[in-house]
Amino acid sequence: MKAVNLLSGILLIDKPEGITSHGVVSKVRRALNMKKVGHAGTLDPFATGLLVILVGEGTKLSDSLMAGKKRYTAGVLMGEKTDTGDLSGSIVEKKSCAGIDEATVLDVLPRFTGEIKQVPPMYSALKRGGVPLYKMARKGLEVERKPREVFIDRVDVASFDSPLFSIDVECSKGTYIRTLGEDISEAMGTCGHLISLRRLSVGPFSLEDAINIDQLAKGNVVAANLIPLKEALPAMPELVVCDEAERKVSNGQAIRSEWIDGCMPEKITAGEKVKVTSGRGRLLSIAEIIHEMGREVNLPPGFVVGKSLRVFNSL
């Protein structure tokens, strides 16, 4: 099993309802017989959809992937508010939603696009004094939370059948869809909570490419569906280095001009981050460029062009 423990990559899972994100990670660990497995963004137990699993050296990409945009579909039940903001909680308020139609929803949605402020829910993993808010909430405690700025690229009505409606949302990291559902309901003069939540994409990854959780029992299926680390950062400029520099880069040495092999991006500015890869397509490091470079810039041999911020030692 030693060869299996050298695996690194990204695994896309379609998480079903009822299991925690950590539970999915545990299943992958057992399937691959390795401990170094994580994920890039939690889904609540009631939520379904894309869970990005990080295997081996892929765990080092957690921050980069969690910073990417996400897309969800969410079902909202109007007229009832719960303490959790979703169907797992207890009803704490009821309010009529009579007279609200699809046009009403469409009328308020523009208020929830672009940069908006959200008050994080008590049932969240945010911490106060080192204690997660959800643990305080379970004890009946409520503390003041400061509004946080998030960015909603778009929010559309996917369906409407009163008292239910569903939305399709593309948003930034840190957006609480439960809070969005509550706030939209409140803007229409009622209250509401989520009855469903499905994540469709995370950064460059889509639910369409995910495997079913039942397939995790087959370690060979998991290994066959691992996405190379390089593909996790499609928008980042790429520098390919020669074979003799591969180990040097993986060991964290500064990137030298004579190591660069093959086609170079047209222009890379100082301070920009790049992915450094081998000729075999292996991700070696994420580096910061310290001198402007590009196809039209001639640099002498031995010139240091970048420094590695994060190195990867996968095969």
N, C-alpha and C positions, 0 to 999 in steps of 0.2 A: 504493500500500500504506500510505500515511500514516494513512488512516482506521482501518485494521486495528490499527495500533500504539497507538491510543487505547483499545482494548478493555480492560476490567477486569471481573473476576468470578471465580467459582469453577467449576471443571470437575471432574466426578466421573468417574474412570477405573477400569475393572475391570482391574487389572494381572494379566497372565498370569504363569505360572512362567517363570523363566529370564532375565528382564530386570531391571535395577536400577531403583530409583526415579528416579535421575538420568537413566537412559536414556529413561524415559517423559517426563520434563521436556524432554529434548532433542527428542523427537518433536513435542511441543506447540510448542516454539519454532520449529521448522521449519514446522509447519503454519500458524502465525500470522505468521511472519516477524517475530518480536519476541523480545527478550532477557529482558525482565522477566517471567520465569515461575519459579515455585518450587513447593514442595509442603508440606503440613502433616503431616509424619510419615512417616518412611521405612518401607518394607516390604523385608525381605530378598529377595534374588533368588529363593529357593525359595518364598517366600510369594506368595499371590494375594489378589485382592480389592480393596477400596476404597482408592484413592489420591486424596487431595484435592489437586487442582492449583490453584495460585493464579496468576492472570493479572493483569498490570498492577498497579494499586493494591491488588489482592487480596493481594499479597505482604505488605502491612502487617498483615494479619490472622493471620499465621502463629502468633504466640504465643497469641492468643485461641483459635484452633481446636485447637492442639496440647494445650491445657489441658483440652479436653473429654473426656468418657468415650468409651471405645472398646469394640467388641464383636467377638469372634473365635470361630471354630471351629478346633479343633486336633486333629490325630490323633497319638496317642502309641503308639510301639512299645515294649512292656515287654521287659526281659531284656537290653537292650544300651544302654550309655552311650557317647556320642561326645564328642570334645573340643570340638565346637561346640554341642552340645545339640540338633542337628538332623541330618537325613540327609546333609548336605553334608560332615560330618566323618568322622574315623577312629574306629573302635571302640576304646575304652580300657578297657572293663569289661564282663563278662558275668555275669549272675546269674539264677538260676531264678525264674520267675514262676508255677510250678505252684501250683495251689490258689487263685490269685487270681481272683475272679469279679466280676460287676458289683456285688454287694452289698459287696464289699471296697472298691471305689472309692467307692460312696455313703457308706460308713462314715467315710472319711477326708476327704471334701470339706469338711465343716464347719470343719475346721482351716484351710482356705484361703479363707475368706470374711471380709469385714470388713477391718480394718487388719492387714496382715501385713508381715513383713520379708523381703526378698529380697537375696541376695548377687548383684550384677550379674555376668553371665558375662564371661569373658576375651574372648570373641568378641563385643565390643560397641563402640559408638562413643564410650563414655566415655573421657576422657583422663586420663593421669597424666603430669605434667610436660610437658603440651602434646602428648603422643604418644597416639594412639588405642590402647586396649587391644588391639584386634584385630591391630594391627601388631606389638605385643609378642608376642601369642600365636602369630603366624605364625613368629616366630623361636624359638619354644619357651620363651619366658619366661612366668612367672606371678607376678603381684604381689598383695599383699593388697588385698582390696576390702571396704569397710565395708558392712554391711547397710543397705538403704534401705527406708523405709516406703512401701508402696503400698496402695491400697484396692481390694479385690475386691467389687463389688456382689453378684455371684452367679457360681457356677460349677456347671454341671449336666452330667450324663452324657448325651451325645447318642447314643452307640452303644457296644456292647461285643461283641467277638469275639476272645477271647484268641488271641494276645498283643497284640491291638490294642484300643484304646479311644479314643473321641473326646469332647471336652468343648466346651461352649458357655460362653464367659466374657464378662462385662461388667465392665470394670475402669477404673482411673484411668490418667492419664498416667504413664509411667515403668515400667509393669508389663512384665516380661519373660515372655512366654508360654512360651518355651523353658525358663526356670528353673522356671516353675510346673509344667510337664510332668515335669521331673526330680524336683522336690520331692514331687509327688503319688506318683510311682513309688517314691521312697525311703520315703515314709510307709507304703507297702504292703509293704515288705520286699524290694523289687527295685530295679532301675534302669530307665531308659528315656530315649528321645529323641523329638523331634518328627519326624514323617514328612510332615506337612502343616500349613499354617497359612493361614487365610483370614479377612481382615478384612471384617466385615459392616457396621460403622457407625463414624463418627467424629463426635462431637458431634451436631448436628442432621441430618447427612447419612447416607443409606443407600445400600448397594450396589445396591439395586433401581433407583435412579435413575441409575446409572453407564452410560457408553457403552463400547463395546468398543474396544480399542486399535487395531484395524484401521481404525476410522473416523477416526483422527487424520490420515490421508492427505488427508482432505477438509477444508480449512480452513473451508468454509462450514458443515459439520456441527459443527465445534468451536465456532464463533461462535454458532451457533443454540442450543447446549446450555449456554452460559455462564449461571450463576446469579447474579443481582444480589447485590452485596456486602451489602446490607441484610439479605438472608435468611440470612446466615451467623451472625447473632446474634439468634435468635428470642426468647431468654429475657431479653434486655436491654431495659429500658424505652426508649420512643421519644419523642423530641421532634421535632415537625415545625415548621420555621420558614418564614416567608413568603419569597416569591421575591426580594425586595430584599435579604434577609439571606444568601442562598445563597452568594454569592461571599465575603462577609465571614467567614462561618464556615469556608469552605474555605481562607481565608487565615490562619486561626488566631486570629481575634479572639474575645474573650470573648463568651459567649452572654448576650444581653440579654432582659429579660422581654417587651418589646414585639415581639420577633421571633417569638415562639412563636405558631403558627397551628394552629387545629384542636383536636382532642380531646387532652387531657393525661392522663397516668396519674393514678390517684386520689391517690397520694402518692409522692413521691421524697424520700429523706432526704439530708442533707448527707453528702458523701463517696461517694455511690452513682454508679456509672458509667451513662451513657445513650448511646444512639446518636442522633445528630442527623441528620435527613433533610430533604430538600426536599419540596415538594408533589408533585413528579414521582416521588418514591420513591427518589431518589438518596442514598446514604450520604455525608454531608458530613464528619462527624467522630465520634470517640468522646470524650465529655466527662465531666468530673467535676463533679457538682453541689456548689456551695459554700453553698447556702442551701436549706432545706427548701421544697418547693413541691408543688403538686397542685391538684386541681379546686377545693378549698375555701380555697386560700391566695391572697389578692389581693396582687399585687406591683405597685408603682408603675412607670410607664414609666422606662426607663433603668437599672433595677435589674439588676446583673450576677448571673446565676443559676448560671453554670457556666463552666469553662475547658476548652478543647479539649486533649486529651492526644495525639490522633493525628488528622490531617486527611487527607482523600481528595480527589483532584483528577480523578477519572474523569468521563466524560460521563454 
